């Protein structure tokens, strides 16, 4: 058990050198930066991009952020990403109206204008380090969802999905 924890801690240190220069971010800054109506394309690895709309609501106390991702994919439901500040961590509940709800705890970092949420969880029934990265792009954001599976020897994050978030033009 201890050697397993050490292995994962060492792995986290080895694969996240760029975050060693990152600072812990304030959730309120992240919340305010994401708030708004966004549009763009969304795609998973080896899939055709689809038009996507993201509605992001930051609570009045700036401790909760709700992202609703509407997509035209295999089912008509939107995804909801509910982020909440919980002490030093950011807690996420994800639901899409089809699969069982998922929850995850993350650490929030900021570096050069981008925000990164890092947490250990499970994806595709495999233990994984999960990274949600929001990179500034022109007047919007590029939301990258990356994964590193802990049950293989890959020493880098793999692209899982990207969502372009540009302001909605009226």
N, CA and C of each residue as an Amber inpcrd file, in Angstrom:
protein
   510
   0.8330000  -1.1940000   0.0000000   0.0000000   0.0000000   0.0000000
   0.8750000   1.2530000   0.0000000   1.8370000   1.3180000   0.9180000
   2.7000000   2.4970000   1.0000000   3.5260000   2.6370000  -0.2730000
   4.0690000   1.5230000  -0.7740000   4.8630000   1.6180000  -2.0000000
   4.0030000   2.0590000  -3.1760000   2.7450000   1.6310000  -3.1960000
   1.8290000   2.0600000  -4.2490000   1.5850000   3.5580000  -4.1720000
   1.3400000   4.0840000  -2.9700000   1.1270000   5.5280000  -2.7960000
   2.3740000   6.3020000  -3.1860000   3.5590000   5.7840000  -2.7890000
   4.8090000   6.4410000  -3.1340000   4.9940000   6.4760000  -4.6470000
   4.6760000   5.3500000  -5.3020000   4.7980000   5.2640000  -6.7640000
   3.9430000   6.3430000  -7.4240000   2.6820000   6.5030000  -6.9800000
   1.7900000   7.4900000  -7.5810000   2.2320000   8.9050000  -7.2610000
   2.7560000   9.1290000  -6.0390000   3.2550000  10.4570000  -5.6850000
   4.4670000  10.8100000  -6.5270000   5.3620000   9.8660000  -6.6830000
   6.5450000  10.0770000  -7.5060000   6.1360000  10.3120000  -8.9530000
   5.1720000   9.5360000  -9.4260000   4.6750000   9.6940000 -10.7830000
   4.0870000  11.0850000 -10.9840000   3.3080000  11.5560000 -10.0290000
   2.7300000  12.8950000 -10.1150000   3.8330000  13.9440000 -10.1900000
   4.8840000  13.7840000  -9.4000000   6.0010000  14.7240000  -9.4140000
   6.7130000  14.7100000 -10.7600000   6.9220000  13.5230000 -11.3180000
   7.6490000  13.3900000 -12.5750000   6.8540000  13.9480000 -13.7480000
   5.5320000  13.7230000 -13.7650000   4.7460000  14.1020000 -14.9320000
   4.2040000  15.5190000 -14.8890000   4.3650000  16.2230000 -13.7970000
   3.8270000  17.5730000 -13.7200000   4.9110000  18.6150000 -13.4390000
   6.0500000  18.5380000 -14.1360000   7.0950000  19.5120000 -13.8580000
   6.6670000  20.9370000 -14.1870000   5.8080000  21.1190000 -15.1850000
   5.3920000  22.4700000 -15.5460000   4.5610000  23.1080000 -14.4400000
   3.9220000  22.3020000 -13.6150000   3.1280000  22.8610000 -12.5230000
   3.9790000  23.2140000 -11.3130000   5.2410000  22.7800000 -11.3150000
   6.0930000  23.1350000 -10.1920000   6.3010000  24.6500000 -10.1270000
   6.1150000  25.3290000 -11.2440000   6.2400000  26.7770000 -11.2770000
   4.8850000  27.4660000 -11.1360000   3.8120000  26.6750000 -11.0880000
   2.4650000  27.2310000 -10.9810000   2.1520000  27.5520000  -9.5350000
   1.2510000  28.5130000  -9.3640000   0.8030000  28.8950000  -8.0340000
  -0.5960000  28.3730000  -7.8050000  -0.9140000  28.1370000  -6.5460000
  -2.3010000  27.8160000  -6.2050000  -3.1520000  28.9960000  -6.6420000
  -4.2810000  28.7020000  -7.2410000  -5.1700000  29.7610000  -7.7300000
  -6.3050000  29.9850000  -6.7400000  -6.8480000  31.1800000  -6.7810000
  -8.0420000  31.4860000  -5.9930000  -9.2530000  31.0500000  -6.8100000
 -10.1420000  30.3060000  -6.1840000 -11.3250000  29.8260000  -6.8890000
 -12.1610000  30.9870000  -7.4120000 -12.2410000  32.0680000  -6.6560000
 -13.0450000  33.2210000  -7.0920000 -12.5290000  33.7910000  -8.4110000
 -11.2080000  33.7980000  -8.6260000 -10.6400000  34.2760000  -9.8930000
 -11.0300000  33.3500000 -11.0460000 -10.9280000  32.0580000 -10.7990000
 -11.3120000  31.0600000 -11.7970000 -12.7930000  31.2100000 -12.1470000
 -13.6180000  31.3190000 -11.1310000 -15.0700000  31.4280000 -11.2990000
 -15.4350000  32.6360000 -12.1680000 -14.8870000  33.7930000 -11.8250000
 -15.1940000  35.0160000 -12.5850000 -14.6680000  34.9550000 -14.0120000
 -13.5180000  34.3220000 -14.2110000 -12.9330000  34.2140000 -15.5590000
 -13.7650000  33.3500000 -16.4880000 -14.4050000  32.3290000 -15.9490000
 -15.1770000  31.4000000 -16.7780000 -16.6120000  31.8680000 -17.0190000
 -17.1330000  32.7400000 -16.1710000 -18.5400000  33.1510000 -16.2560000
 -18.8540000  33.7630000 -17.6110000 -19.9850000  33.3430000 -18.2010000
 -20.4270000  33.9120000 -19.4730000 -21.0570000  32.8800000 -20.3820000
 -21.3510000  33.3090000 -21.5870000 -21.9190000  32.4500000 -22.6250000
 -20.8430000  32.2280000 -23.6810000 -20.5740000  30.9770000 -23.9980000
 -19.4810000  30.6250000 -24.8870000 -19.9800000  29.7140000 -25.9980000
 -19.2510000  29.7240000 -27.1170000 -19.5450000  28.8210000 -28.2290000
 -18.2340000  28.4020000 -28.8660000 -18.2810000  27.3150000 -29.5900000
 -17.0900000  26.8370000 -30.2890000 -17.2710000  25.3880000 -30.6800000
 -16.1820000  24.7420000 -31.0010000 -16.2440000  23.3280000 -31.3440000
 -15.7110000  22.4980000 -30.1930000 -16.1380000  21.2600000 -30.1760000
 -15.7250000  20.3070000 -29.1560000 -15.3760000  19.0060000 -29.8510000
 -14.3380000  18.3250000 -29.3800000 -13.9770000  17.0420000 -29.9760000
 -13.2050000  16.1950000 -28.9840000 -13.4620000  14.9140000 -29.0600000
 -12.6390000  13.9320000 -28.3650000 -11.6050000  13.4350000 -29.3650000
 -10.6020000  12.7370000 -28.8610000  -9.5530000  12.1960000 -29.7130000
 -10.1600000  11.3210000 -30.8020000  -9.7780000  11.5510000 -32.0450000
 -10.1880000  10.7800000 -33.2200000 -11.6910000  10.8540000 -33.4910000
 -12.3310000  11.9440000 -33.0590000 -13.7350000  12.1530000 -33.3790000
 -13.8920000  13.4640000 -34.1250000 -14.9390000  13.5350000 -34.9190000
 -15.2330000  14.7290000 -35.6820000 -15.6950000  15.8460000 -34.7400000
 -15.1680000  17.0680000 -34.8860000 -15.5900000  18.1900000 -34.0370000
 -17.0760000  18.4950000 -34.2260000 -17.7200000  18.9060000 -33.1400000
 -19.1260000  19.2820000 -33.1790000 -19.2880000  20.6720000 -32.5660000
 -20.3260000  21.3880000 -32.9900000 -20.6160000  22.7020000 -32.4330000
 -21.0980000  22.5410000 -30.9930000 -20.5760000  23.3680000 -30.0970000
 -20.8850000  23.2670000 -28.6750000 -21.1550000  24.6470000 -28.1030000
 -22.0550000  24.7100000 -27.1460000 -22.3410000  25.9380000 -26.4060000
 -22.1030000  25.6740000 -24.9350000 -21.4650000  26.6260000 -24.2610000
 -21.1880000  26.4980000 -22.8320000 -21.7770000  27.7090000 -22.1270000
 -22.6220000  27.4440000 -21.1500000 -23.1420000  28.4960000 -20.2760000
 -22.4530000  28.3240000 -18.9320000 -21.8290000  29.3840000 -18.4610000
 -21.0860000  29.3210000 -17.1990000 -21.6300000  30.3630000 -16.2340000
 -22.0690000  29.8980000 -15.0790000 -22.6350000  30.7850000 -14.0570000
 -21.7740000  30.7060000 -12.8100000 -21.2770000  31.8490000 -12.3830000
 -20.5030000  31.9620000 -11.1480000 -21.4610000  32.4640000 -10.0670000
 -21.5040000  31.7940000  -8.9300000 -22.4070000  32.1950000  -7.8520000
 -22.0220000  33.5650000  -7.3090000 -22.9580000  34.2220000  -6.6350000
 -22.7310000  35.5630000  -6.0930000 -21.5670000  35.5930000  -5.1120000
 -21.3710000  34.5060000  -4.3570000 -20.2640000  34.4780000  -3.3920000
 -18.9610000  33.9640000  -4.0240000 -18.9970000  33.6490000  -5.3290000
 -17.8300000  33.2080000  -6.1050000 -17.2110000  31.9160000  -5.5760000
 -18.0440000  31.0590000  -4.9770000 -17.5580000  29.7950000  -4.4360000
 -18.1200000  28.5920000  -5.1900000 -18.9590000  28.8640000  -6.2100000
 -19.5240000  27.7900000  -7.0220000 -19.5480000  28.2340000  -8.4850000
 -19.2430000  27.3000000  -9.3510000 -19.2570000  27.5600000 -10.7850000
 -20.0040000  26.4110000 -11.4530000 -21.0040000  26.7470000 -12.2390000
 -21.7910000  25.7480000 -12.9620000 -21.5450000  25.9400000 -14.4430000
 -21.0150000  24.9090000 -15.0920000 -20.8060000  24.9190000 -16.5400000
 -21.7820000  23.9300000 -17.1650000 -22.6120000  24.4240000 -18.0720000
 -23.5300000  23.5740000 -18.8140000 -23.0180000  23.5050000 -20.2440000
 -22.6760000  22.2970000 -20.6820000 -22.1300000  22.0880000 -22.0150000
 -23.2060000  21.4280000 -22.8660000 -23.7410000  22.1720000 -23.8270000
 -24.7510000  21.6440000 -24.7380000 -24.0440000  21.1460000 -25.9800000
 -24.3670000  19.9640000 -26.3690000 -23.6930000  19.4140000 -27.5330000
 -24.6690000  18.6440000 -28.4070000 -24.3010000  18.4800000 -29.6180000
 -25.0990000  17.7210000 -30.5750000 -24.3380000  16.4090000 -30.8290000
 -24.5420000  15.4520000 -29.9660000 -23.7830000  14.2070000 -30.0770000
 -24.7310000  13.0070000 -30.0840000 -24.3200000  11.9280000 -29.4720000
 -25.1070000  10.6970000 -29.5110000 -26.3790000  10.7700000 -28.6840000
 -26.4890000  11.7330000 -27.7830000 -27.7180000  11.9220000 -27.0210000
 -27.9850000  13.4120000 -26.8790000 -29.2340000  13.7940000 -26.6870000
 -29.5990000  15.2110000 -26.7050000 -29.3680000  15.9430000 -25.3860000
 -28.8180000  15.2840000 -24.3990000 -28.6600000  15.9040000 -23.0850000
 -27.4180000  16.7800000 -23.0030000 -27.4950000  17.7640000 -22.1640000
 -26.3380000  18.5950000 -21.8670000 -25.5450000  17.9460000 -20.7370000
 -24.2960000  18.3460000 -20.6330000 -23.4700000  17.9480000 -19.4940000
 -23.5000000  19.0890000 -18.5040000 -23.4290000  18.7730000 -17.2290000
 -23.3180000  19.8070000 -16.2130000 -22.0810000  19.5180000 -15.3730000
 -21.2500000  20.5350000 -15.2520000 -20.0290000  20.4800000 -14.4500000
 -20.2210000  21.4730000 -13.3110000 -20.3880000  20.9880000 -12.1020000
 -20.6340000  21.8290000 -10.9340000 -19.3870000  21.8200000 -10.0570000
 -18.6460000  22.9240000 -10.1140000 -17.4330000  23.0920000  -9.3210000
 -17.7680000  23.8730000  -8.0560000 -17.2480000  23.4360000  -6.9180000
 -17.4530000  24.1450000  -5.6570000 -16.1330000  24.2360000  -4.9090000
 -15.9230000  25.4060000  -4.3320000 -14.7540000  25.5760000  -3.4710000
 -15.0450000  24.8400000  -2.1700000 -14.1210000  23.9830000  -1.7700000
 -14.2730000  23.2200000  -0.5310000 -12.9250000  23.2360000   0.1890000
 -12.7590000  24.2440000   1.0660000 -11.4790000  24.4010000   1.7590000
 -10.3850000  24.7300000   0.7600000  -9.3210000  23.9600000   0.7740000
  -8.2060000  24.1560000  -0.1550000  -8.4280000  23.4520000  -1.4950000
  -9.5050000  22.6830000  -1.6010000  -9.7690000  21.9020000  -2.8100000
 -10.9440000  22.4580000  -3.6010000 -11.0260000  22.0050000  -4.8300000
 -12.1710000  22.2820000  -5.6880000 -12.8710000  20.9520000  -5.9180000
 -14.1360000  20.8940000  -5.5650000 -14.9130000  19.6700000  -5.6890000
 -15.7950000  19.7630000  -6.9300000 -15.8550000  18.6960000  -7.7020000
 -16.6360000  18.6540000  -8.9360000 -17.6710000  17.5460000  -8.8620000
 -18.8840000  17.8660000  -9.2980000 -19.8990000  16.8510000  -9.5890000
 -20.2280000  17.0150000 -11.0660000 -20.1300000  15.9100000 -11.8030000
 -20.3860000  15.9090000 -13.2380000 -21.5740000  14.9990000 -13.5210000
 -22.5160000  15.4900000 -14.3220000 -23.6150000  14.6280000 -14.7540000
 -24.0360000  14.9890000 -16.1620000 -24.4970000  13.9520000 -16.8920000
 -24.8740000  14.1510000 -18.2890000 -26.2690000  13.6350000 -18.6250000
 -27.0250000  13.1810000 -17.6280000 -28.3730000  12.7050000 -17.8660000
 -28.4410000  11.2970000 -18.4100000 -27.2970000  10.6800000 -18.6460000
 -27.2650000   9.3230000 -19.1840000 -26.5380000   8.3900000 -18.2190000
 -25.2910000   8.7260000 -17.9300000 -24.4670000   7.8850000 -17.0660000
 -24.6450000   8.2800000 -15.6000000 -24.1160000   7.4500000 -14.7320000
 -24.1360000   7.7430000 -13.3100000 -23.3290000   9.0080000 -13.0260000
 -23.8020000   9.8390000 -12.0850000 -23.0750000  11.0570000 -11.7190000
 -21.6750000  10.7020000 -11.2310000 -20.7230000  11.5830000 -11.5160000
 -19.3350000  11.3770000 -11.0920000 -18.9160000  12.5460000 -10.2150000
 -18.0840000  12.2780000  -9.2300000 -17.5550000  13.3500000  -8.3870000
 -16.0420000  13.2060000  -8.3020000 -15.3800000  14.3380000  -8.0700000
 -13.9210000  14.3710000  -8.0950000 -13.4400000  15.5630000  -7.2910000
 -12.3460000  15.4020000  -6.6000000 -11.7070000  16.5020000  -5.8910000
 -10.4460000  16.9010000  -6.6580000 -10.2360000  18.2160000  -6.8050000
  -9.1020000  18.7350000  -7.5650000  -8.3420000  19.7730000  -6.7570000
  -7.1030000  19.9900000  -7.1540000  -6.3250000  21.1430000  -6.7170000
  -6.3340000  22.1170000  -7.8840000  -6.4760000  23.4090000  -7.5880000
  -6.5720000  24.4410000  -8.6190000  -5.2910000  25.2530000  -8.6570000
  -4.6990000  25.3660000  -9.8530000  -3.4580000  26.1060000 -10.0510000
  -3.6450000  27.1500000 -11.1390000  -2.7680000  28.1590000 -11.1120000
  -2.7710000  29.1740000 -12.1560000  -1.3280000  29.4310000 -12.5760000
  -1.1330000  29.5380000 -13.8980000   0.1990000  29.8240000 -14.4360000
   0.0440000  30.5320000 -15.7730000   0.6510000  31.6960000 -15.9080000
   0.6340000  32.4610000 -17.1540000  -0.7810000  32.6520000 -17.7110000
  -1.7360000  32.9500000 -16.8450000  -3.0960000  33.2200000 -17.2820000
  -3.9770000  32.0050000 -17.4720000  -3.4030000  30.8140000 -17.4100000
  -4.2100000  29.5990000 -17.5590000  -4.5490000  29.0340000 -16.1770000
  -5.6190000  28.2610000 -16.1310000  -6.0350000  27.5840000 -14.9040000
  -5.9470000  26.0850000 -15.1400000  -5.4870000  25.3400000 -14.1370000
  -5.4260000  23.8810000 -14.2070000  -6.0310000  23.2870000 -12.9520000
  -6.8980000  22.3220000 -13.1580000  -7.4390000  21.5320000 -12.0630000
  -6.8220000  20.1450000 -12.1820000  -6.1900000  19.6570000 -11.1110000
  -5.5300000  18.3550000 -11.1170000  -6.1050000  17.4890000 -10.0130000
  -6.4290000  16.2520000 -10.3560000  -6.9510000  15.3380000  -9.3550000
  -6.7380000  13.8950000  -9.7530000  -6.7710000  13.0330000  -8.7590000
  -6.6410000  11.6050000  -8.9960000  -8.0340000  11.0030000  -8.9590000
  -8.3680000  10.2190000  -9.9640000  -9.6920000   9.6260000 -10.0260000
  -9.7010000   8.3960000 -10.8990000 -10.7970000   8.2190000 -11.6100000
 -10.9680000   7.0620000 -12.4680000 -11.6060000   7.5040000 -13.7830000
 -11.1080000   6.9890000 -14.8800000 -11.6760000   7.2560000 -16.1920000
 -11.6410000   5.9560000 -16.9770000 -12.7470000   5.6210000 -17.6060000
 -12.8610000   4.3580000 -18.3460000 -12.5090000   3.1580000 -17.4650000
 -12.9260000   3.2240000 -16.2080000 -12.7120000   2.1620000 -15.2120000
 -11.2340000   1.9040000 -14.9470000 -10.4060000   2.9230000 -15.1220000
  -8.9670000   2.8200000 -14.8660000  -8.5490000   3.9570000 -13.9520000
  -7.6170000   3.7130000 -13.0040000  -7.1280000   4.7990000 -12.1500000
  -6.3610000   5.8070000 -12.9990000  -6.5740000   7.1000000 -12.7220000
  -5.9830000   8.1050000 -13.5950000  -5.7240000   9.4050000 -12.8570000
  -4.7600000  10.1600000 -13.3500000  -4.5960000  11.5580000 -12.9890000
  -5.3680000  12.3340000 -14.0420000  -6.2530000  13.2070000 -13.5930000
  -7.1120000  13.9520000 -14.5000000  -6.7370000  15.4230000 -14.4370000
  -6.5860000  16.0240000 -15.5950000  -6.2480000  17.4430000 -15.6950000
  -7.3140000  18.1400000 -16.5360000  -7.9020000  19.1750000 -15.9670000
  -8.8040000  20.0690000 -16.6960000  -8.0500000  21.3810000 -16.8120000
  -7.6910000  21.7590000 -18.0180000  -6.8440000  22.9340000 -18.2420000
  -7.6040000  23.9500000 -19.0730000  -7.6250000  25.1840000 -18.6170000
  -8.2890000  26.2840000 -19.3160000  -7.2170000  27.2630000 -19.7660000
  -6.9270000  27.2440000 -21.0680000  -5.8910000  28.0880000 -21.6590000
  -6.5260000  29.3250000 -22.2920000  -5.9970000  30.5340000 -22.0190000
  -6.5410000  31.7230000 -22.6830000  -6.3340000  31.6220000 -24.1900000
  -7.3600000  32.0220000 -24.9380000  -7.2940000  31.9730000 -26.3990000
  -8.0400000  33.1900000 -26.9360000  -7.3160000  34.1280000 -27.5280000
  -7.9040000  35.3590000 -28.0660000  -8.8150000  35.9920000 -27.0150000
 -10.1270000  35.9940000 -27.2380000 -11.0580000  36.5920000 -26.2750000
 -11.7890000  35.5260000 -25.4680000 -11.3290000  34.2790000 -25.5570000
 -12.0110000  33.1880000 -24.8660000 -11.0300000  32.2230000 -24.2340000
 -11.4180000  30.9500000 -24.2580000 -10.6560000  29.8990000 -23.5930000
 -10.6320000  28.6360000 -24.4420000  -9.6090000  27.8350000 -24.2500000
  -9.5570000  26.4830000 -24.7800000  -9.5260000  25.5600000 -23.5720000
 -10.5600000  24.7530000 -23.4130000 -10.7010000  23.8430000 -22.2760000
 -10.2010000  22.4780000 -22.7080000  -9.0650000  22.0790000 -22.1730000
  -8.4660000  20.7900000 -22.4980000  -8.6930000  19.8180000 -21.3470000
  -9.1770000  18.6460000 -21.6920000  -9.3780000  17.5910000 -20.7070000
  -8.3570000  16.5110000 -21.0250000  -7.4150000  16.3060000 -20.0990000
  -6.3100000  15.3830000 -20.3160000  -6.3140000  14.3080000 -19.2350000
  -5.7190000  13.1850000 -19.5490000  -5.6870000  12.0610000 -18.6110000
  -4.3350000  11.3730000 -18.6760000  -3.9070000  10.8970000 -17.5350000
  -2.7400000  10.0200000 -17.4780000  -3.1490000   8.8040000 -16.6740000
  -3.1620000   7.6490000 -17.3300000  -3.5670000   6.4220000 -16.6530000
  -2.4390000   5.9460000 -15.7490000  -2.8000000   5.5990000 -14.5260000
  -1.7980000   5.1920000 -13.5450000  -1.4170000   3.7260000 -13.6620000
  -2.1380000   2.9740000 -14.4840000  -1.8430000   1.5480000 -14.6230000
  -0.9960000   1.2380000 -15.8610000  -0.3780000   2.2720000 -16.4510000
   0.5850000   2.0200000 -17.5250000   1.7930000   2.9320000 -17.3290000
   2.7870000   2.7770000 -18.1820000   4.0590000   3.4780000 -17.9950000
   4.1650000   4.8000000 -18.7350000   3.1000000   5.2970000 -19.3040000
   3.1470000   6.5710000 -20.0080000   3.4650000   7.6750000 -19.0050000
   4.4430000   8.5050000 -19.3250000   4.8570000   9.5380000 -18.3720000
   4.3890000  10.9300000 -18.7870000   3.2520000  10.9970000 -19.4770000
   2.7090000  12.2960000 -19.8760000   1.1880000  12.2070000 -19.9350000
   0.5800000  13.3620000 -19.9670000  -0.8750000  13.4160000 -20.1020000
  -1.2570000  13.1540000 -21.5520000  -2.3680000  12.4580000 -21.7330000
  -2.9110000  12.1780000 -23.0470000  -4.1420000  13.0450000 -23.2570000
  -4.3010000  13.5590000 -24.4540000  -5.4700000  14.3610000 -24.7830000
  -6.7120000  13.4820000 -24.7270000  -7.7490000  13.9590000 -24.0380000
  -9.0140000  13.2410000 -23.9740000 -10.1050000  13.9880000 -24.7470000
 -10.1930000  15.3150000 -24.5100000 -11.2240000  16.1240000 -25.1590000
 -10.8330000  17.5890000 -25.0940000 -11.2560000  18.3490000 -26.0860000
 -11.0400000  19.7870000 -26.0980000 -12.3410000  20.5080000 -26.3990000
 -12.5580000  21.6370000 -25.7290000 -13.7410000  22.4560000 -25.9640000
 -13.2840000  23.8970000 -26.1560000 -13.6000000  24.4410000 -27.3160000
 -13.2960000  25.8400000 -27.5880000 -14.4060000  26.6970000 -26.9790000
 -14.0160000  27.7290000 -26.2430000 -14.9800000  28.6080000 -25.5870000
 -14.7160000  30.0500000 -26.0240000 -15.4390000  30.4750000 -27.0500000
 -15.3360000  31.8320000 -27.5500000 -16.6450000  32.5580000 -27.2030000
 -16.6050000  33.8840000 -26.9490000 -17.8460000  34.5930000 -26.5930000
 -18.9300000  34.3950000 -27.6600000 -20.1600000  34.2210000 -27.2050000
 -21.2920000  34.0890000 -28.1250000 -21.5270000  35.4290000 -28.7860000
 -21.6270000  35.4230000 -30.1180000 -21.8810000  36.6450000 -30.8660000
 -23.3810000  36.7620000 -31.0780000 -23.9290000  37.9120000 -30.7410000
 -25.3800000  38.1190000 -30.8640000 -25.7150000  38.7850000 -32.1750000
